[in-house]
Amino acid sequence: MANLELNGPSSITVKTLAEGGTPVVSLAGELDLTNIERVRSAIGDVLTAGTGRLVVELSELVFMDSSGLALLASLARKTPEIELRDPTPIVRRLIGLSGLAEILNVSP
Amino acid sequence: MVVTAPLRAGSAGTSGRVRGRKVVRAVTAAVVVVGLVITGVLAVATFRGHEQTQRTLLDLQTTLIADAGEAEDQLYVEDHLGGAASVAAASGGDAAMFRQAMTTTVGGGNAFVTGSLWRLSGSSPQLVTEVGAAPLVPVTAALLGKAEASRPFFVTELVTPGARHLAFAAAASGKDGTFIAYGEEPLPANRRITEPVGSPVASLNLAVYLGPKQTLSALLETDSPAPLPLSGTTDTTQIAFGSTVLTISTSPRGSLTGITGEILPWAVTVGGLLVTFLAALLTERLIRRREGAEQLTSEVSKLYMEQRSVAETLQHALLPQRLPDIPGLEIAVRYIAGTSGVDIGGDWYDVVQLDDHRFVFIVGDVSGRGVRAAAVMASLQFAGRAYAREGYSPAMILERLSQSVDIERDDHFATVLCGLADLTAHTLVLASAGHLPPLILGGSGARFAAVKPGPPVGINRKAPLAQTEVTIAAGDVLIAYTDGLVERRGEMLDVGLERLQTAATRDSSSLDEMLGGIVTELSEDTPTDDIALIGMRWLT
């Protein structure tokens, strides 16, 4: 069935740890439509349990599609105190071109 | 307008199913044939093996009987009767010594019932003495005469209506002439003997004949319940017995190798048939199961193709079927559906003519995929067209579109590029809601329009959206596209943008051919994301 191309989910690792009371979610790998719901629910769990502050660490995220951007934008709307830490140049450029830099809190 | 989409077809032919049934029958038949052949060979081999063992054992036991049993008789007669004759010859026919010699031979539980000593002189033998009972029939001179020529002794059978005796005559010569010892041994009534249970002979049918022929009249004794002569697997051996031979014929009563040896061939046959049957059953079941799985896969594939086809049809239906024919402007478009599953994408393009020299174009991309994304796309497309007709500026159009989608409510946003062109003034006002910048091909080469992108549609913004005005000369081409055209995993977006820039500057005879070349050069073999592409050439 050569034309049956239901690809499996892309590879992503989601790690959660606390940094002086602020939860930090690290995303490593590729964030796209195939695994977006997993990441959305993982982050949702952290937010439900936490104080509303959140750091999303992106230093090992090598790809993100528009649904990933939408997730970050959605998080930024609902949780103003969200910080996107250390994105890779690819992701940083994507954020810049999509006009989201002005609403996302990217550091450094 | 040209809309390209990969054509796909899935078919699950019935010919495959018919062929499948034939395969099931052929393979099952092959298994049965192989099983039967193996069973047959094994059965024959074990039958032969059993028969061979049976024969070997029979030969062995018959030899044993001949050596140990019947040969004893020969020695007995030789020792006793021959011995007595020798004693008589040595003693010159001493009657007392003969009688003494015969005490362990005749009567009192000994084998012989009658004994007598004869002196051979002239033509008629003379009786010297006799012991035991009277002979069954009077001893004849002819019988005694044969003793001299028959060493070690002469033997014959005597029959009267009431009894049967074996008559023996052994001759011995001394200085006083030739003496003949005569004796008779009674034969069992009805010629039947019973071997004791546990005797090695008990497992055999045994028939002993006097002489070389196996006739009823020659039969001395038998323990066989079966009719004579013995049939089936038999073994016959002859041993010397005086002037003639004893013929010993045997056949097995049952299996000489025990119950296991007897049932083994049958067990092999039945077991083999059973295994063959089970193997055939299992083979057929396995093949049918695989066939079922293949059919299911084929059905799923077909359903998938159908669903995908529905999605593609819906997507194409949402895109404008006909773009306006604007004087002084050439338009070409491309739409390529991605292959990532059956989900419909959210890319679109649109051109709205305002009057004879002004038009608005919109290119957008809703994040994510699926029917929800397509619905957002449809509402944005219709709203955008309406706002454009109302005469709003590109920035205003994009800001108002945010009423149709909200990231917090829909989990979707849309990157949208909107341009308002004035063909007479040669101006183009651009606004971008997070969309990639359009490429402008002019006399000085290809450049990306310096549009400052604001946040995507669906995200409430803090500051008003920026607008950029560029000048477009006659002959210039503007290419707007969605990110599927330039985005690659693990690559900076700028690399993809440069690739587009290079591909767009290659020679082409028409705008449509230019877009075709760009798509061919930039799209992957199996693009996962959708690609929407619109090209516009200012003719004047």
Boltz contact constraints between the chains, C-beta under 6 A:
constraints:
  - contact:
      token1: [A, 1]
      token2: [B, 301]
      max_distance: 6.0
  - contact:
      token1: [A, 3]
      token2: [B, 8]
      max_distance: 6.0
  - contact:
      token1: [A, 4]
      token2: [B, 301]
      max_distance: 6.0
  - contact:
      token1: [A, 5]
      token2: [B, 339]
      max_distance: 6.0
  - contact:
      token1: [A, 6]
      token2: [B, 341]
      max_distance: 6.0
  - contact:
      token1: [A, 33]
      token2: [B, 369]
      max_distance: 6.0
  - contact:
      token1: [A, 62]
      token2: [B, 490]
      max_distance: 6.0
  - contact:
      token1: [A, 63]
      token2: [B, 489]
      max_distance: 6.0
  - contact:
      token1: [A, 66]
      token2: [B, 367]
      max_distance: 6.0
  - contact:
      token1: [A, 67]
      token2: [B, 367]
      max_distance: 6.0
  - contact:
      token1: [A, 67]
      token2: [B, 368]
      max_distance: 6.0
  - contact:
      token1: [A, 70]
      token2: [B, 367]
      max_distance: 6.0
  - contact:
      token1: [A, 70]
      token2: [B, 413]
      max_distance: 6.0
  - contact:
      token1: [A, 73]
      token2: [B, 407]
      max_distance: 6.0
  - contact:
      token1: [A, 73]
      token2: [B, 413]
      max_distance: 6.0
  - contact:
      token1: [A, 73]
      token2: [B, 459]
      max_distance: 6.0
  - contact:
      token1: [A, 74]
      token2: [B, 407]
      max_distance: 6.0
  - contact:
      token1: [A, 77]
      token2: [B, 407]
      max_distance: 6.0
  - contact:
      token1: [A, 77]
      token2: [B, 408]
      max_distance: 6.0
  - contact:
      token1: [A, 90]
      token2: [B, 492]
      max_distance: 6.0
  - contact:
      token1: [A, 93]
      token2: [B, 492]
      max_distance: 6.0
  - contact:
      token1: [A, 93]
      token2: [B, 493]
      max_distance: 6.0
  - contact:
      token1: [A, 97]
      token2: [B, 493]
      max_distance: 6.0
  - contact:
      token1: [A, 98]
      token2: [B, 434]
      max_distance: 6.0
  - contact:
      token1: [A, 99]
      token2: [B, 434]
      max_distance: 6.0
  - contact:
      token1: [A, 99]
      token2: [B, 453]
      max_distance: 6.0
  - contact:
      token1: [A, 99]
      token2: [B, 454]
      max_distance: 6.0
  - contact:
      token1: [A, 99]
      token2: [B, 455]
      max_distance: 6.0
  - contact:
      token1: [A, 100]
      token2: [B, 455]
      max_distance: 6.0
  - contact:
      token1: [A, 103]
      token2: [B, 455]
      max_distance: 6.0
